[in-house]
Amino acid sequence: MRLWILLLALAGCVHPRDVGPSADEQARLSVDAALAGTWQLSNYTPTQPMTGALLAAIQTGRVLATFANGHMKSTTPDFTFDRTYRIEPPVGDTFRIWLSDGQGLEYESWARFSGPNRLLFDCKNEPWRGTGSIERVPTP
């Protein structure tokens, strides 16, 4: 009986981080790992007409971004940005990603992988509201 009490006491001393990440955290980390790398915008349909640098970059067909270490950075010469992002755990095959503009505003998108090299997304906030997809850029 004393062994049982000792085991319970020891189990109570284990810090939650010592038992590994939760299922939600594991799912979030899995999505983040799948996002890592460079992606190219393959299509985008905004809910309202666009102007400016993004429209020009879309029209030339070369909007590239790299996901790494919680940042989404542009690798497009004429359209630059560096946004932090956070991922919420997936619900089924869909996850929510929040992009921060660095001034405290966050933009919500729902996304899901359509195979290992294609991501479908639905941006929920203006001025980026719309749907589209990105394709993984093969590494040389």
C-alpha atoms as one frame of an Amber mdcrd trajectory, in Angstrom:
protein
   0.000   0.000   0.000   2.839   2.421   0.763   4.294   1.899  -2.727   0.984
   3.051  -4.227   1.063   6.262  -2.142   4.687   6.894  -3.133   3.848   6.483
  -6.839   0.923   8.907  -6.570   3.119  11.436  -4.788   5.804  11.154  -7.457
   3.253  11.443 -10.263   2.024  14.683  -8.699   5.551  16.096  -8.859   5.888
  15.651 -12.618   5.616  18.981 -14.390   3.084  18.911 -17.273   5.809  19.889
 -19.764   7.737  16.795 -18.782   5.076  14.540 -20.305   5.358  16.031 -23.796
   3.168  18.293 -25.898  -0.607  17.963 -25.830  -2.474  16.492 -28.799  -3.479
  20.020 -29.914   0.132  21.212 -29.689   1.340  18.165 -31.640  -1.259  18.860
 -34.350  -0.238  22.534 -34.511   3.448  21.607 -34.749   2.643  19.106 -37.511
   0.886  21.799 -39.567   3.760  24.223 -38.960   6.274  21.612 -40.152   4.186
  20.931 -43.273   4.127  24.685 -44.034   7.901  25.110 -43.750   9.465  26.093
 -47.052   8.804  28.360 -50.013   5.396  28.613 -51.658   4.096  30.379 -54.763
   0.640  31.895 -55.091  -1.075  29.840 -57.790  -4.443  31.594 -57.731  -6.298
  34.179 -55.725  -9.827  35.494 -56.114 -10.408  38.564 -53.950 -13.951  39.528
 -52.975 -13.222  43.122 -54.080 -11.025  44.406 -56.919  -7.405  45.042 -55.933
  -4.850  47.676 -56.870  -1.210  48.272 -56.072   1.802  46.068 -55.572  -0.090
  42.870 -54.768  -2.182  43.150 -57.933   0.962  43.732 -60.021   2.693  40.750
 -58.396  -0.354  38.525 -58.956  -0.574  39.578 -62.605   3.055  38.626 -63.214
   2.419  35.271 -61.549   5.321  35.501 -59.106   4.210  35.967 -55.522   6.556
  33.852 -53.409   6.644  33.479 -49.634   8.678  31.390 -47.223   7.283  29.987
 -43.978   9.874  29.420 -41.241  10.177  29.951 -37.497   6.804  31.668 -37.100
   7.426  34.123 -39.970   6.013  34.332 -43.462   8.452  36.358 -45.553   8.134
  37.524 -49.115  10.737  36.342 -51.572   9.180  38.414 -54.364  11.480  41.266
 -55.461   8.763  43.908 -56.041   6.441  42.945 -53.188   8.065  42.581 -49.789
   6.651  41.692 -46.385   7.594  39.891 -43.195   4.635  38.760 -41.105   4.540
  36.662 -37.984   1.987  33.893 -37.934   0.374  31.548 -35.487  -1.547  28.384
 -36.167  -4.525  27.083 -34.261  -4.889  23.315 -33.943  -6.687  21.722 -36.892
 -10.370  20.922 -36.846 -10.581  17.893 -39.114  -8.428  18.663 -42.147  -8.789
  22.453 -41.763  -6.718  24.796 -39.628  -6.818  28.481 -38.872  -3.744  30.647
 -39.367  -3.421  34.199 -38.114  -0.990  36.610 -39.809   0.100  39.706 -37.909
   0.988  42.895 -39.759   3.437  44.025 -37.078   1.171  46.864 -35.965  -1.115
  44.692 -33.877  -3.614  43.768 -36.566  -4.178  40.086 -37.250  -5.663  38.604
 -40.375  -7.501  35.294 -40.200  -7.402  32.580 -42.833  -8.820  29.083 -42.865
  -6.665  26.631 -44.783  -6.281  22.980 -45.651  -3.673  20.969 -47.472  -4.707
  19.480 -50.787  -1.809  17.057 -50.958   1.686  17.741 -49.627   2.449  20.535
 -52.099  -0.784  22.520 -52.318  -2.604  24.607 -49.747  -6.109  26.006 -50.232
  -6.998  29.120 -48.218  -9.896  31.424 -47.445  -8.897  34.862 -46.107 -11.574
  36.271 -43.812 -10.524  39.916 -43.283 -10.443  43.001 -45.482  -8.511  44.019
 -47.478  -7.375  40.431 -48.167 -10.793  38.719 -48.101 -10.872  36.074 -50.812
  -9.947  32.511 -51.690  -6.962  30.964 -53.389  -4.195  28.429 -53.285  -0.436
  28.246 -52.990   1.922  25.593 -54.373   5.175  24.468 -52.809   8.241  25.564
 -54.759  10.494  22.544 -55.294  13.917  22.840 -53.701  16.778  22.538 -56.196
